[in-house]
Amino acid sequence: MDPTWTDVVTAIGTAAYATFTFLTVLVLTGAVLYARSQVRAVEKTRRLNLLLRLAERWESLLLRRARGIVYRSGRNFGRDIRSYKKKGGEDYFCLVALANFFEDMAILMNENQISLSEIKGRFKSAITYYYDQFEDYIRAMQKAHPTNYECFADLARKLKCEP
């Protein structure tokens, strides 16, 4: 028995519908993959911008001044920061800004805004050096307020364990 014209039209229509559906799935899959790559690119750009802003903040006059104070204090930094705190002057607030910078960076890492590897690449030696300088001060602060500089301390410990 030969197929009737309705069978032929139905077969052609079904084949066309299947082809159209297949092509639609291909286009949608391509669109999803493209959108995914765009989201990744935006995320990468956002992370790079965040790292750039951290680098700019690191090079700001305020933090450069604070780093100079730490450098000039040398081994006496623990004693000096206590005297700066008692005076409550501008130098003390510069030093607090330096510690706050590292705390902010650690918080960003804890919130998955930047990764440990991204921090390590640019700031590892600075974080570990300045944590060593601030460690006694931070411990004294944490006696009264246990969460002060907690993230900075955790970040420094993690980086000291990193190769």
N, C-alpha and C positions, 0 to 999 in steps of 0.2 A: 504494500500500500504506500503510495506516494504521499509526501506531506502536503497538506493543504496550504493555501496562501496564508491562513491565519497562523499555522504552525511555523511557517517561515518568518513571518513578521514577529511573532513572539520570540523565536530563537534569536533573531537579529537584535530585537529590543533588549533581551536578557544579556546578550553579549556586550551590547553598547553600555548597558547599565553597569555591568561588572567591570568593564574597562574604565568607565567614568569613576566608579567607586574606588578602584585601585589607584587611579591617577590622583584622586582627591586625597586618599590616604598618603600617597607619596608627597604631595604638596604640603599637607599638614605636618608630616614628619619632618620635612625640610624646614618648615617654618618654626617648628619647635626647636630643632637643632640650632637654627640661626638665632632664635631668641635666647636660648641657653648660652650661646657664645657671647651674645651682647651683654647679658647679665654678668657673665664672668669678666668681660672687659670693663664694665662699669665698676665692678667690685675691685678689680686690680687697680684701676685709676683712683678709686676712693682711698684704697690703702696707700698707694704711692703719694697721694696728696696729703694724707695724714702724716706719713713719714717725713714729707717735705716740711710740713708745718712744725713738726717736732724738731727737725734740724734747724729751721729758722729760729725757733724759740731757744734752742741750745746756743745759737750764735748771737742771741740778743744781748744788748748792753748789760742788762740786769744780771743775766746768768754768767756773762763773761766777768763781770765785777765780782760776783760770788766765787767763781772759780779762782780768781786772783786772791781773794781773801783766804781761801783754803790753802792755796799754794804758799802764800807768805807765812801762814801759821805753821806749816810743816807738821812736825810731830806734836806740836803744842795745840793742835786744833781743838781737841776735846776740852782743854782748859779755856781756850779763847772763845769758843762758842758760848760757854757758860757766862763769860764776862760780857759778851755781846748781848746775850739775853737779858742780863741784869740791867745793862744800859738801855736796852730797848730801842736802840737807834736804827738808822737806815742799814747799817752793815748786817745787823741781825736779820732784818726782813729780806735782805738779799740772800742770805744763807738759807732762810726758810723757803724762799722761792726755788732755790736749787734742789732742796730735798723734795719739795712739792712737785717739781718737774719729774723726778724719777717716780714718785708715787703716782702721778697722773699717767705716766707711761705704763706702769705696771697695771693700773686699773684698766686701761685700754686693752692690754693683753688679756687680762682676766675676762673681759667682756667680748673677747674674740674680734676686736676691731683691728688689731695687729697681732702678728704671730711672734713667738719667741725667736724664731730664726731671723725675722725681719729686724727685731730689736738687737739681736746678737751681732748681726752684721755691722751695725753702725755704732752701737752704744755699749757693747759688753764691757770693754775696759773701763769706760767712764763709770758705769753703774757699779762695778765691783770696787773700783778705787774710791769713789765717793761714799759708797756704803761703809767701807772700812773707816773712812774719816768720820762719818756720822753715827757709827754704830753705838758708841757709848751714849751719845745724846738721844738717839732713838730709843734705846733701852730705858733710859731715865724717863722719857716722855711716856713710854708704854706702861710704866708703873702706875701712873695716874690715869692714863687713857689707853687701855690695851690695844685698841685698833689703830692708833696713830702710826703711820708709816708701815703698817703691816704688809701691804702689797709691795712696797719698795724692798722690805727685808726679804720677803718670799722670792721676789724676782732676783735679787742679788744672790741668794742661796742657790737658786736654780742655775744661774749663769756660772757660778763658781764650780758647779758640777759638770758643766758642759765643756767639751774639749775645745 
